[in-house]
Amino acid sequence: MRPAMLRALGSAIAIAIALSPFAAFAAPDATEGTSAQIARGAYLAKAADCAGCHTAADHGAPYAGGLGMSSPFGTIVSTNITPDRQHGIGDYSYEDFARALREGVAPGGKRLYPAMPYPSFAKITDEDMHALYAFMMHGVPPVSTDPPRTHVPFPFNQRWALGIWRRLFAPSATFAPRADRDAAWNRGAYLVQGLGHCGSCHTPRGLAYQERGYDESSKEYLAGGVNDNWYAPNLRADPGSGLGRIGEADIASFLKTGHGGGMVAFGSMVQTVEDSLQYLDDADLRAVAAYLKSLPATGAADGAWSAASGPAPAFKTRAPDTSPAMGEAAYASFCAGCHRPRGEGVPNVFPALAGNPSVISEDTTSLIRLLVEGGNSPATKHGPPRQAMPAFAGQLTDVQIAQVLTYVRASWGNDARPVTANDVASLRNRLHK
């Protein structure tokens, strides 16, 4: 769930915010560090997936930074947030720590880019902030690693503009429970809006890189967003690409194991499930599911699904390079072995394609990328073994990928717009595949 990179901004202020190193978290304090606080902080750090961004790929030391994350503006490298005094956050006071997380300001006044989700972390309560601080200072071993710096060109490197951006766009209040909702709903809202920072990926962004909503008061909140050439799905009640047809139990299962409701986690969500969500207790997972199910549909134009007896590729609009017969043949050759002839998938192994929200989403970025690059399902304590999907970049042309995806998006009750060869070529160019 990351942890998330849109398009160029329209002004120097807006431009400056799109890039950054992930922020520092906080410093030793004699009043912090009871065993209960440290244990609670460890759980909260899992919920926030701090290690997911602050750990280098290929077995880097946890929290020592060095993970490079691509963006349209350059590569962002995460910082060392272990309590090392030279290269980490060992000299942070609690106040330094809290200000960095909530306001995006490091000691000395250095502004942090909102790639570190301080607009979401502003909602963290004081009690939880103290627990996080205790864990980072006393539960994480210091690592003397100095990650590469993030270097971005002018005007992106003008950090002073981030203070203006924060005042214009970022929330500053801690989470306030709603009196008209029960405890489970409020717990789910707190986890989704704050620690989980789900909106960083799943909420569309504006020209100034701001999320177009930070809670349920905005109908664009969690309505789906593009991040690093993945489309993070709509989490609202839309019956097509959203969660309208997915029950709370299936949502909770998906968060815990990466499997649920015929869906399987893909892309950056695999890491989020593996490193973060599988460690949440069942009550918290149910609370998250309850909150998500409370979000009304956006009503935006989208694909649809209805129970159907078989393939029915009768498109309302037809792209010139899509052929139902060719798409069906390619599906039978390359896809049906795992996803089954009628797109029903194999429960807890291979995802269903019939009625799958990601399959019929208006945005086809992730669907195309999965065929081009392949992928794998999460490996978790309570879920089934990891399964891999092969890459087809070297086996199928742009036209063939468009044909098979168009066939899938119009079969077994699916009714979504065709995919074109230009759609595929455009994404391949961005991925250099």
Sequence and secondary structure as in RCSB ss.txt:
>XXXX:A:sequence
MRPAMLRALGSAIAIAIALSPFAAFAAPDATEGTSAQIARGAYLAKAADCAGCHTAADHGAPYAGGLGMSSPFGT
IVSTNITPDRQHGIGDYSYEDFARALREGVAPGGKRLYPAMPYPSFAKITDEDMHALYAFMMHGVPPVSTDPPRT
HVPFPFNQRWALGIWRRLFAPSATFAPRADRDAAWNRGAYLVQGLGHCGSCHTPRGLAYQERGYDESSKEYLAGG
VNDNWYAPNLRADPGSGLGRIGEADIASFLKTGHGGGMVAFGSMVQTVEDSLQYLDDADLRAVAAYLKSLPATGA
ADGAWSAASGPAPAFKTRAPDTSPAMGEAAYASFCAGCHRPRGEGVPNVFPALAGNPSVISEDTTSLIRLLVEGG
NSPATKHGPPRQAMPAFAGQLTDVQIAQVLTYVRASWGNDARPVTANDVASLRNRLHK
>XXXX:A:secstr
         SSHHHHHTS           TT   HHHHHHHHHHHHHHTHHHHSB TTT  TT B  EEEETTEE
EE    SS TTTSSTT  HHHHHHHHHH B TTS B  TTS HHHHTT  HHHHHHHHHHHHHTS          
   TTTT TTHHHHHHHHH   S     TTS HHHHHHHHIIIIIT THHHHS B TTS BS SSTTSTTTTS E
EETTEEE   SS TTTSSTTS HHHHHHHHHHSEETTEE  THHHHHHHHTGGGS HHHHHHHHHHHHTS     
   EE   SS     SS  TT  HHHHHHHHHHHTHHHH TTS  BTTTB   TT TTTS S  HHHHHHHHH E
E    SSS    EE   TTTS HHHHHHHHHHHTTSTTEE     HHHHHHHHHHHT 
